[in-house]
Amino acid sequence: MSALSEAAPAPVAYSIPNAARAVDMGTEAFRTHIVAGNLTVRYPNSSPRIAHDELVEWFKNLPVDKPLPK
């Protein structure tokens, strides 16, 4: 058996802390995007999950310019 076949499959969905970690954000900052309706949370059980494809699509649509200071 090769090392490649022993690798874990890519996640289909992430918990909120793991989704935030995947895009290098803090959990609370990430949750603001969920509350704003930018990401859909799904419930396969009692724990919320963010779909991998949705997370990638959301990230690709974030602004490419640094926000101006307030």
mmCIF file of the N, C-alpha and C atoms, coordinates in Angstrom:
data_MODEL
# 
_entry.id   MODEL 
# 
loop_
_atom_site.group_PDB 
_atom_site.id 
_atom_site.type_symbol 
_atom_site.label_atom_id 
_atom_site.label_alt_id 
_atom_site.label_comp_id 
_atom_site.label_asym_id 
_atom_site.label_entity_id 
_atom_site.label_seq_id 
_atom_site.pdbx_PDB_ins_code 
_atom_site.Cartn_x 
_atom_site.Cartn_y 
_atom_site.Cartn_z 
_atom_site.occupancy 
_atom_site.B_iso_or_equiv 
_atom_site.pdbx_formal_charge 
_atom_site.auth_seq_id 
_atom_site.auth_comp_id 
_atom_site.auth_asym_id 
_atom_site.auth_atom_id 
_atom_site.pdbx_PDB_model_num 
ATOM 1   N N  . MET A 1 1  ? 0.848   -1.175 0.000  1.00 0.00 ? 1  MET A N  1 
ATOM 2   C CA . MET A 1 1  ? 0.000   0.000  0.000  1.00 0.00 ? 1  MET A CA 1 
ATOM 3   C C  . MET A 1 1  ? 0.896   1.241  0.000  1.00 0.00 ? 1  MET A C  1 
ATOM 4   N N  . SER A 1 2  ? 0.609   2.181  -0.884 1.00 0.00 ? 2  SER A N  1 
ATOM 5   C CA . SER A 1 2  ? 1.439   3.380  -0.980 1.00 0.00 ? 2  SER A CA 1 
ATOM 6   C C  . SER A 1 2  ? 0.996   4.424  0.037  1.00 0.00 ? 2  SER A C  1 
ATOM 7   N N  . ALA A 1 3  ? 1.871   5.391  0.288  1.00 0.00 ? 3  ALA A N  1 
ATOM 8   C CA . ALA A 1 3  ? 1.557   6.464  1.231  1.00 0.00 ? 3  ALA A CA 1 
ATOM 9   C C  . ALA A 1 3  ? 0.383   7.289  0.723  1.00 0.00 ? 3  ALA A C  1 
ATOM 10  N N  . LEU A 1 4  ? 0.265   7.400  -0.599 1.00 0.00 ? 4  LEU A N  1 
ATOM 11  C CA . LEU A 1 4  ? -0.830  8.180  -1.176 1.00 0.00 ? 4  LEU A CA 1 
ATOM 12  C C  . LEU A 1 4  ? -2.184  7.554  -0.841 1.00 0.00 ? 4  LEU A C  1 
ATOM 13  N N  . SER A 1 5  ? -2.298  6.261  -0.894 1.00 0.00 ? 5  SER A N  1 
ATOM 14  C CA . SER A 1 5  ? -3.574  5.619  -0.608 1.00 0.00 ? 5  SER A CA 1 
ATOM 15  C C  . SER A 1 5  ? -3.919  5.640  0.879  1.00 0.00 ? 5  SER A C  1 
ATOM 16  N N  . GLU A 1 6  ? -2.955  5.908  1.730  1.00 0.00 ? 6  GLU A N  1 
ATOM 17  C CA . GLU A 1 6  ? -3.195  5.973  3.171  1.00 0.00 ? 6  GLU A CA 1 
ATOM 18  C C  . GLU A 1 6  ? -3.610  7.360  3.639  1.00 0.00 ? 6  GLU A C  1 
ATOM 19  N N  . ALA A 1 7  ? -3.510  8.358  2.764  1.00 0.00 ? 7  ALA A N  1 
ATOM 20  C CA . ALA A 1 7  ? -3.847  9.729  3.144  1.00 0.00 ? 7  ALA A CA 1 
ATOM 21  C C  . ALA A 1 7  ? -5.345  9.843  3.415  1.00 0.00 ? 7  ALA A C  1 
ATOM 22  N N  . ALA A 1 8  ? -5.689  10.675 4.362  1.00 0.00 ? 8  ALA A N  1 
ATOM 23  C CA . ALA A 1 8  ? -7.097  10.909 4.685  1.00 0.00 ? 8  ALA A CA 1 
ATOM 24  C C  . ALA A 1 8  ? -7.754  11.659 3.533  1.00 0.00 ? 8  ALA A C  1 
ATOM 25  N N  . PRO A 1 9  ? -9.013  11.372 3.258  1.00 0.00 ? 9  PRO A N  1 
ATOM 26  C CA . PRO A 1 9  ? -9.704  12.100 2.187  1.00 0.00 ? 9  PRO A CA 1 
ATOM 27  C C  . PRO A 1 9  ? -9.914  13.560 2.581  1.00 0.00 ? 9  PRO A C  1 
ATOM 28  N N  . ALA A 1 10 ? -10.053 14.408 1.585  1.00 0.00 ? 10 ALA A N  1 
ATOM 29  C CA . ALA A 1 10 ? -10.331 15.822 1.847  1.00 0.00 ? 10 ALA A CA 1 
ATOM 30  C C  . ALA A 1 10 ? -11.685 15.943 2.537  1.00 0.00 ? 10 ALA A C  1 
ATOM 31  N N  . PRO A 1 11 ? -11.827 16.878 3.472  1.00 0.00 ? 11 PRO A N  1 
ATOM 32  C CA . PRO A 1 11 ? -13.102 17.020 4.175  1.00 0.00 ? 11 PRO A CA 1 
ATOM 33  C C  . PRO A 1 11 ? -14.222 17.464 3.238  1.00 0.00 ? 11 PRO A C  1 
ATOM 34  N N  . VAL A 1 12 ? -15.398 16.977 3.477  1.00 0.00 ? 12 VAL A N  1 
ATOM 35  C CA . VAL A 1 12 ? -16.587 17.396 2.745  1.00 0.00 ? 12 VAL A CA 1 
ATOM 36  C C  . VAL A 1 12 ? -17.158 18.647 3.409  1.00 0.00 ? 12 VAL A C  1 
ATOM 37  N N  . ALA A 1 13 ? -17.010 18.728 4.732  1.00 0.00 ? 13 ALA A N  1 
ATOM 38  C CA . ALA A 1 13 ? -17.528 19.861 5.494  1.00 0.00 ? 13 ALA A CA 1 
ATOM 39  C C  . ALA A 1 13 ? -16.658 20.078 6.730  1.00 0.00 ? 13 ALA A C  1 
ATOM 40  N N  . TYR A 1 14 ? -16.773 21.272 7.293  1.00 0.00 ? 14 TYR A N  1 
ATOM 41  C CA . TYR A 1 14 ? -15.960 21.666 8.443  1.00 0.00 ? 14 TYR A CA 1 
ATOM 42  C C  . TYR A 1 14 ? -16.854 22.151 9.582  1.00 0.00 ? 14 TYR A C  1 
ATOM 43  N N  . SER A 1 15 ? -16.404 21.943 10.803 1.00 0.00 ? 15 SER A N  1 
ATOM 44  C CA . SER A 1 15 ? -17.025 22.616 11.938 1.00 0.00 ? 15 SER A CA 1 
ATOM 45  C C  . SER A 1 15 ? -16.700 24.098 11.788 1.00 0.00 ? 15 SER A C  1 
ATOM 46  N N  . ILE A 1 16 ? -17.386 24.946 12.509 1.00 0.00 ? 16 ILE A N  1 
ATOM 47  C CA . ILE A 1 16 ? -17.116 26.381 12.405 1.00 0.00 ? 16 ILE A CA 1 
ATOM 48  C C  . ILE A 1 16 ? -15.677 26.707 12.801 1.00 0.00 ? 16 ILE A C  1 
ATOM 49  N N  . PRO A 1 17 ? -15.154 26.190 13.920 1.00 0.00 ? 17 PRO A N  1 
ATOM 50  C CA . PRO A 1 17 ? -13.747 26.494 14.242 1.00 0.00 ? 17 PRO A CA 1 
ATOM 51  C C  . PRO A 1 17 ? -12.769 25.987 13.171 1.00 0.00 ? 17 PRO A C  1 
ATOM 52  N N  . ASN A 1 18 ? -13.027 24.804 12.605 1.00 0.00 ? 18 ASN A N  1 
ATOM 53  C CA . ASN A 1 18 ? -12.132 24.280 11.576 1.00 0.00 ? 18 ASN A CA 1 
ATOM 54  C C  . ASN A 1 18 ? -12.256 25.040 10.264 1.00 0.00 ? 18 ASN A C  1 
ATOM 55  N N  . ALA A 1 19 ? -13.448 25.506 9.920  1.00 0.00 ? 19 ALA A N  1 
ATOM 56  C CA . ALA A 1 19 ? -13.623 26.327 8.721  1.00 0.00 ? 19 ALA A CA 1 
ATOM 57  C C  . ALA A 1 19 ? -12.884 27.645 8.882  1.00 0.00 ? 19 ALA A C  1 
ATOM 58  N N  . ALA A 1 20 ? -12.996 28.249 10.069 1.00 0.00 ? 20 ALA A N  1 
ATOM 59  C CA . ALA A 1 20 ? -12.268 29.503 10.327 1.00 0.00 ? 20 ALA A CA 1 
ATOM 60  C C  . ALA A 1 20 ? -10.764 29.266 10.236 1.00 0.00 ? 20 ALA A C  1 
ATOM 61  N N  . ARG A 1 21 ? -10.298 28.168 10.782 1.00 0.00 ? 21 ARG A N  1 
ATOM 62  C CA . ARG A 1 21 ? -8.876  27.831 10.736 1.00 0.00 ? 21 ARG A CA 1 
ATOM 63  C C  . ARG A 1 21 ? -8.419  27.602 9.289  1.00 0.00 ? 21 ARG A C  1 
ATOM 64  N N  . ALA A 1 22 ? -9.279  26.996 8.475  1.00 0.00 ? 22 ALA A N  1 
ATOM 65  C CA . ALA A 1 22 ? -8.929  26.705 7.080  1.00 0.00 ? 22 ALA A CA 1 
ATOM 66  C C  . ALA A 1 22 ? -8.683  27.976 6.276  1.00 0.00 ? 22 ALA A C  1 
ATOM 67  N N  . VAL A 1 23 ? -9.332  29.072 6.642  1.00 0.00 ? 23 VAL A N  1 
ATOM 68  C CA . VAL A 1 23 ? -9.126  30.346 5.943  1.00 0.00 ? 23 VAL A CA 1 
ATOM 69  C C  . VAL A 1 23 ? -8.317  31.332 6.786  1.00 0.00 ? 23 VAL A C  1 
ATOM 70  N N  . ASP A 1 24 ? -7.693  30.814 7.850  1.00 0.00 ? 24 ASP A N  1 
ATOM 71  C CA . ASP A 1 24 ? -6.799  31.607 8.705  1.00 0.00 ? 24 ASP A CA 1 
ATOM 72  C C  . ASP A 1 24 ? -7.495  32.824 9.313  1.00 0.00 ? 24 ASP A C  1 
ATOM 73  N N  . MET A 1 25 ? -8.683  32.578 9.875  1.00 0.00 ? 25 MET A N  1 
ATOM 74  C CA . MET A 1 25 ? -9.440  33.630 10.556 1.00 0.00 ? 25 MET A CA 1 
ATOM 75  C C  . MET A 1 25 ? -9.754  33.179 11.967 1.00 0.00 ? 25 MET A C  1 
ATOM 76  N N  . GLY A 1 26 ? -10.018 34.138 12.823 1.00 0.00 ? 26 GLY A N  1 
ATOM 77  C CA . GLY A 1 26 ? -10.502 33.826 14.156 1.00 0.00 ? 26 GLY A CA 1 
ATOM 78  C C  . GLY A 1 26 ? -11.948 33.368 14.075 1.00 0.00 ? 26 GLY A C  1 
ATOM 79  N N  . THR A 1 27 ? -12.353 32.535 15.007 1.00 0.00 ? 27 THR A N  1 
ATOM 80  C CA . THR A 1 27 ? -13.704 31.981 14.990 1.00 0.00 ? 27 THR A CA 1 
ATOM 81  C C  . THR A 1 27 ? -14.768 33.067 15.085 1.00 0.00 ? 27 THR A C  1 
ATOM 82  N N  . GLU A 1 28 ? -14.585 34.038 15.960 1.00 0.00 ? 28 GLU A N  1 
ATOM 83  C CA . GLU A 1 28 ? -15.600 35.087 16.115 1.00 0.00 ? 28 GLU A CA 1 
ATOM 84  C C  . GLU A 1 28 ? -15.709 35.946 14.862 1.00 0.00 ? 28 GLU A C  1 
ATOM 85  N N  . ALA A 1 29 ? -14.602 36.294 14.239 1.00 0.00 ? 29 ALA A N  1 
ATOM 86  C CA . ALA A 1 29 ? -14.642 37.059 12.982 1.00 0.00 ? 29 ALA A CA 1 
ATOM 87  C C  . ALA A 1 29 ? -15.334 36.246 11.899 1.00 0.00 ? 29 ALA A C  1 
ATOM 88  N N  . PHE A 1 30 ? -15.065 34.948 11.864 1.00 0.00 ? 30 PHE A N  1 
ATOM 89  C CA . PHE A 1 30 ? -15.687 34.067 10.880 1.00 0.00 ? 30 PHE A CA 1 
ATOM 90  C C  . PHE A 1 30 ? -17.192 33.993 11.104 1.00 0.00 ? 30 PHE A C  1 
ATOM 91  N N  . ARG A 1 31 ? -17.601 33.919 12.364 1.00 0.00 ? 31 ARG A N  1 
ATOM 92  C CA . ARG A 1 31 ? -19.034 33.835 12.687 1.00 0.00 ? 31 ARG A CA 1 
ATOM 93  C C  . ARG A 1 31 ? -19.787 35.068 12.197 1.00 0.00 ? 31 ARG A C  1 
ATOM 94  N N  . THR A 1 32 ? -19.146 36.231 12.137 1.00 0.00 ? 32 THR A N  1 
ATOM 95  C CA . THR A 1 32 ? -19.829 37.435 11.644 1.00 0.00 ? 32 THR A CA 1 
ATOM 96  C C  . THR A 1 32 ? -20.268 37.251 10.191 1.00 0.00 ? 32 THR A C  1 
ATOM 97  N N  . HIS A 1 33 ? -19.500 36.504 9.408  1.00 0.00 ? 33 HIS A N  1 
ATOM 98  C CA . HIS A 1 33 ? -19.880 36.231 8.019  1.00 0.00 ? 33 HIS A CA 1 
ATOM 99  C C  . HIS A 1 33 ? -21.063 35.271 7.955  1.00 0.00 ? 33 HIS A C  1 
ATOM 100 N N  . ILE A 1 34 ? -21.144 34.356 8.908  1.00 0.00 ? 34 ILE A N  1 
ATOM 101 C CA . ILE A 1 34 ? -22.289 33.441 8.966  1.00 0.00 ? 34 ILE A CA 1 
ATOM 102 C C  . ILE A 1 34 ? -23.544 34.222 9.338  1.00 0.00 ? 34 ILE A C  1 
ATOM 103 N N  . VAL A 1 35 ? -23.437 35.059 10.370 1.00 0.00 ? 35 VAL A N  1 
ATOM 104 C CA . VAL A 1 35 ? -24.581 35.858 10.822 1.00 0.00 ? 35 VAL A CA 1 
ATOM 105 C C  . VAL A 1 35 ? -25.054 36.801 9.717  1.00 0.00 ? 35 VAL A C  1 
ATOM 106 N N  . ALA A 1 36 ? -24.111 37.331 8.926  1.00 0.00 ? 36 ALA A N  1 
ATOM 107 C CA . ALA A 1 36 ? -24.458 38.235 7.826  1.00 0.00 ? 36 ALA A CA 1 
ATOM 108 C C  . ALA A 1 36 ? -25.100 37.493 6.654  1.00 0.00 ? 36 ALA A C  1 
ATOM 109 N N  . GLY A 1 37 ? -25.116 36.164 6.708  1.00 0.00 ? 37 GLY A N  1 
ATOM 110 C CA . GLY A 1 37 ? -25.729 35.382 5.643  1.00 0.00 ? 37 GLY A CA 1 
ATOM 111 C C  . GLY A 1 37 ? -24.802 35.085 4.480  1.00 0.00 ? 37 GLY A C  1 
ATOM 112 N N  . ASN A 1 38 ? -23.501 35.293 4.668  1.00 0.00 ? 38 ASN A N  1 
ATOM 113 C CA . ASN A 1 38 ? -22.535 35.052 3.594  1.00 0.00 ? 38 ASN A CA 1 
ATOM 114 C C  . ASN A 1 38 ? -22.197 33.580 3.422  1.00 0.00 ? 38 ASN A C  1 
ATOM 115 N N  . LEU A 1 39 ? -22.443 32.783 4.438  1.00 0.00 ? 39 LEU A N  1 
ATOM 116 C CA . LEU A 1 39 ? -22.169 31.345 4.406  1.00 0.00 ? 39 LEU A CA 1 
ATOM 117 C C  . LEU A 1 39 ? -23.382 30.605 4.955  1.00 0.00 ? 39 LEU A C  1 
ATOM 118 N N  . THR A 1 40 ? -23.653 29.459 4.388  1.00 0.00 ? 40 THR A N  1 
ATOM 119 C CA . THR A 1 40 ? -24.769 28.638 4.848  1.00 0.00 ? 40 THR A CA 1 
ATOM 120 C C  . THR A 1 40 ? -24.251 27.566 5.795  1.00 0.00 ? 40 THR A C  1 
ATOM 121 N N  . VAL A 1 41 ? -24.881 27.478 6.939  1.00 0.00 ? 41 VAL A N  1 
ATOM 122 C CA . VAL A 1 41 ? -24.536 26.449 7.924  1.00 0.00 ? 41 VAL A CA 1 
ATOM 123 C C  . VAL A 1 41 ? -25.546 25.323 7.767  1.00 0.00 ? 41 VAL A C  1 
ATOM 124 N N  . ARG A 1 42 ? -25.045 24.104 7.724  1.00 0.00 ? 42 ARG A N  1 
ATOM 125 C CA . ARG A 1 42 ? -25.915 22.928 7.616  1.00 0.00 ? 42 ARG A CA 1 
ATOM 126 C C  . ARG A 1 42 ? -25.770 22.083 8.870  1.00 0.00 ? 42 ARG A C  1 
ATOM 127 N N  . TYR A 1 43 ? -26.802 21.336 9.173  1.00 0.00 ? 43 TYR A N  1 
ATOM 128 C CA . TYR A 1 43 ? -26.837 20.536 10.402 1.00 0.00 ? 43 TYR A CA 1 
ATOM 129 C C  . TYR A 1 43 ? -27.041 19.057 10.084 1.00 0.00 ? 43 TYR A C  1 
ATOM 130 N N  . PRO A 1 44 ? -25.955 18.302 9.857  1.00 0.00 ? 44 PRO A N  1 
ATOM 131 C CA . PRO A 1 44 ? -26.110 16.863 9.661  1.00 0.00 ? 44 PRO A CA 1 
ATOM 132 C C  . PRO A 1 44 ? -26.490 16.165 10.966 1.00 0.00 ? 44 PRO A C  1 
ATOM 133 N N  . ASN A 1 45 ? -26.230 16.820 12.073 1.00 0.00 ? 45 ASN A N  1 
ATOM 134 C CA . ASN A 1 45 ? -26.624 16.382 13.412 1.00 0.00 ? 45 ASN A CA 1 
ATOM 135 C C  . ASN A 1 45 ? -26.795 17.655 14.227 1.00 0.00 ? 45 ASN A C  1 
ATOM 136 N N  . SER A 1 46 ? -26.497 17.671 15.478 1.00 0.00 ? 46 SER A N  1 
ATOM 137 C CA . SER A 1 46 ? -26.691 18.894 16.260 1.00 0.00 ? 46 SER A CA 1 
ATOM 138 C C  . SER A 1 46 ? -25.537 19.881 16.126 1.00 0.00 ? 46 SER A C  1 
ATOM 139 N N  . SER A 1 47 ? -24.484 19.502 15.418 1.00 0.00 ? 47 SER A N  1 
ATOM 140 C CA . SER A 1 47 ? -23.326 20.379 15.242 1.00 0.00 ? 47 SER A CA 1 
ATOM 141 C C  . SER A 1 47 ? -23.338 21.017 13.861 1.00 0.00 ? 47 SER A C  1 
ATOM 142 N N  . PRO A 1 48 ? -23.206 22.355 13.796 1.00 0.00 ? 48 PRO A N  1 
ATOM 143 C CA . PRO A 1 48 ? -23.230 23.026 12.497 1.00 0.00 ? 48 PRO A CA 1 
ATOM 144 C C  . PRO A 1 48 ? -21.979 22.708 11.674 1.00 0.00 ? 48 PRO A C  1 
ATOM 145 N N  . ARG A 1 49 ? -22.160 22.654 10.360 1.00 0.00 ? 49 ARG A N  1 
ATOM 146 C CA . ARG A 1 49 ? -21.060 22.385 9.433  1.00 0.00 ? 49 ARG A CA 1 
ATOM 147 C C  . ARG A 1 49 ? -21.147 23.336 8.248  1.00 0.00 ? 49 ARG A C  1 
ATOM 148 N N  . ILE A 1 50 ? -19.965 23.693 7.715  1.00 0.00 ? 50 ILE A N  1 
ATOM 149 C CA . ILE A 1 50 ? -19.846 24.503 6.506  1.00 0.00 ? 50 ILE A CA 1 
ATOM 150 C C  . ILE A 1 50 ? -19.316 23.586 5.414  1.00 0.00 ? 50 ILE A C  1 
ATOM 151 N N  . ALA A 1 51 ? -19.999 23.510 4.284  1.00 0.00 ? 51 ALA A N  1 
ATOM 152 C CA . ALA A 1 51 ? -19.562 22.662 3.181  1.00 0.00 ? 51 ALA A CA 1 
ATOM 153 C C  . ALA A 1 51 ? -18.245 23.185 2.596  1.00 0.00 ? 51 ALA A C  1 
ATOM 154 N N  . HIS A 1 52 ? -17.359 22.268 2.261  1.00 0.00 ? 52 HIS A N  1 
ATOM 155 C CA . HIS A 1 52 ? -16.055 22.625 1.697  1.00 0.00 ? 52 HIS A CA 1 
ATOM 156 C C  . HIS A 1 52 ? -16.209 23.495 0.447  1.00 0.00 ? 52 HIS A C  1 
ATOM 157 N N  . ASP A 1 53 ? -17.067 23.058 -0.481 1.00 0.00 ? 53 ASP A N  1 
ATOM 158 C CA . ASP A 1 53 ? -17.242 23.808 -1.727 1.00 0.00 ? 53 ASP A CA 1 
ATOM 159 C C  . ASP A 1 53 ? -17.738 25.227 -1.464 1.00 0.00 ? 53 ASP A C  1 
ATOM 160 N N  . GLU A 1 54 ? -18.652 25.374 -0.521 1.00 0.00 ? 54 GLU A N  1 
ATOM 161 C CA . GLU A 1 54 ? -19.170 26.709 -0.205 1.00 0.00 ? 54 GLU A CA 1 
ATOM 162 C C  . GLU A 1 54 ? -18.084 27.577 0.423  1.00 0.00 ? 54 GLU A C  1 
ATOM 163 N N  . LEU A 1 55 ? -17.280 26.996 1.297  1.00 0.00 ? 55 LEU A N  1 
ATOM 164 C CA . LEU A 1 55 ? -16.198 27.736 1.929  1.00 0.00 ? 55 LEU A CA 1 
ATOM 165 C C  . LEU A 1 55 ? -15.209 28.241 0.879  1.00 0.00 ? 55 LEU A C  1 
ATOM 166 N N  . VAL A 1 56 ? -14.847 27.382 -0.057 1.00 0.00 ? 56 VAL A N  1 
ATOM 167 C CA . VAL A 1 56 ? -13.905 27.771 -1.114 1.00 0.00 ? 56 VAL A CA 1 
ATOM 168 C C  . VAL A 1 56 ? -14.512 28.863 -1.988 1.00 0.00 ? 56 VAL A C  1 
ATOM 169 N N  . GLU A 1 57 ? -15.768 28.700 -2.382 1.00 0.00 ? 57 GLU A N  1 
ATOM 170 C CA . GLU A 1 57 ? -16.429 29.694 -3.227 1.00 0.00 ? 57 GLU A CA 1 
ATOM 171 C C  . GLU A 1 57 ? -16.531 31.043 -2.514 1.00 0.00 ? 57 GLU A C  1 
ATOM 172 N N  . TRP A 1 58 ? -16.917 31.030 -1.242 1.00 0.00 ? 58 TRP A N  1 
ATOM 173 C CA . TRP A 1 58 ? -16.996 32.263 -0.450 1.00 0.00 ? 58 TRP A CA 1 
ATOM 174 C C  . TRP A 1 58 ? -15.633 32.947 -0.399 1.00 0.00 ? 58 TRP A C  1 
ATOM 175 N N  . PHE A 1 59 ? -14.601 32.159 -0.130 1.00 0.00 ? 59 PHE A N  1 
ATOM 176 C CA . PHE A 1 59 ? -13.262 32.726 -0.019 1.00 0.00 ? 59 PHE A CA 1 
ATOM 177 C C  . PHE A 1 59 ? -12.811 33.342 -1.343 1.00 0.00 ? 59 PHE A C  1 
ATOM 178 N N  . LYS A 1 60 ? -13.091 32.680 -2.450 1.00 0.00 ? 60 LYS A N  1 
ATOM 179 C CA . LYS A 1 60 ? -12.704 33.190 -3.767 1.00 0.00 ? 60 LYS A CA 1 
ATOM 180 C C  . LYS A 1 60 ? -13.406 34.503 -4.102 1.00 0.00 ? 60 LYS A C  1 
ATOM 181 N N  . ASN A 1 61 ? -14.562 34.745 -3.489 1.00 0.00 ? 61 ASN A N  1 
ATOM 182 C CA . ASN A 1 61 ? -15.321 35.963 -3.765 1.00 0.00 ? 61 ASN A CA 1 
ATOM 183 C C  . ASN A 1 61 ? -15.049 37.100 -2.785 1.00 0.00 ? 61 ASN A C  1 
ATOM 184 N N  . LEU A 1 62 ? -14.124 36.898 -1.861 1.00 0.00 ? 62 LEU A N  1 
ATOM 185 C CA . LEU A 1 62 ? -13.755 37.986 -0.953 1.00 0.00 ? 62 LEU A CA 1 
ATOM 186 C C  . LEU A 1 62 ? -12.992 39.058 -1.740 1.00 0.00 ? 62 LEU A C  1 
ATOM 187 N N  . PRO A 1 63 ? -13.013 40.293 -1.266 1.00 0.00 ? 63 PRO A N  1 
ATOM 188 C CA . PRO A 1 63 ? -12.293 41.365 -1.972 1.00 0.00 ? 63 PRO A CA 1 
ATOM 189 C C  . PRO A 1 63 ? -10.802 41.056 -2.094 1.00 0.00 ? 63 PRO A C  1 
ATOM 190 N N  . VAL A 1 64 ? -10.219 41.493 -3.200 1.00 0.00 ? 64 VAL A N  1 
ATOM 191 C CA . VAL A 1 64 ? -8.785  41.295 -3.404 1.00 0.00 ? 64 VAL A CA 1 
ATOM 192 C C  . VAL A 1 64 ? -7.979  42.497 -2.920 1.00 0.00 ? 64 VAL A C  1 
ATOM 193 N N  . ASP A 1 65 ? -8.672  43.593 -2.619 1.00 0.00 ? 65 ASP A N  1 
ATOM 194 C CA . ASP A 1 65 ? -7.992  44.788 -2.105 1.00 0.00 ? 65 ASP A CA 1 
ATOM 195 C C  . ASP A 1 65 ? -8.115  44.860 -0.597 1.00 0.00 ? 65 ASP A C  1 
ATOM 196 N N  . LYS A 1 66 ? -7.087  45.366 0.028  1.00 0.00 ? 66 LYS A N  1 
ATOM 197 C CA . LYS A 1 66 ? -7.102  45.553 1.479  1.00 0.00 ? 66 LYS A CA 1 
ATOM 198 C C  . LYS A 1 66 ? -8.132  46.618 1.837  1.00 0.00 ? 66 LYS A C  1 
ATOM 199 N N  . PRO A 1 67 ? -8.965  46.383 2.853  1.00 0.00 ? 67 PRO A N  1 
ATOM 200 C CA . PRO A 1 67 ? -9.970  47.393 3.236  1.00 0.00 ? 67 PRO A CA 1 
ATOM 201 C C  . PRO A 1 67 ? -9.298  48.670 3.730  1.00 0.00 ? 67 PRO A C  1 
ATOM 202 N N  . LEU A 1 68 ? -9.952  49.806 3.457  1.00 0.00 ? 68 LEU A N  1 
ATOM 203 C CA . LEU A 1 68 ? -9.451  51.091 3.936  1.00 0.00 ? 68 LEU A CA 1 
ATOM 204 C C  . LEU A 1 68 ? -9.710  51.194 5.426  1.00 0.00 ? 68 LEU A C  1 
ATOM 205 N N  . PRO A 1 69 ? -8.835  51.879 6.144  1.00 0.00 ? 69 PRO A N  1 
ATOM 206 C CA . PRO A 1 69 ? -9.072  52.061 7.597  1.00 0.00 ? 69 PRO A CA 1 
ATOM 207 C C  . PRO A 1 69 ? -10.327 52.891 7.836  1.00 0.00 ? 69 PRO A C  1 
ATOM 208 N N  . LYS A 1 70 ? -11.001 52.598 8.926  1.00 0.00 ? 70 LYS A N  1 
ATOM 209 C CA . LYS A 1 70 ? -12.240 53.331 9.266  1.00 0.00 ? 70 LYS A CA 1 
ATOM 210 C C  . LYS A 1 70 ? -11.927 54.632 9.928  1.00 0.00 ? 70 LYS A C  1 
# 
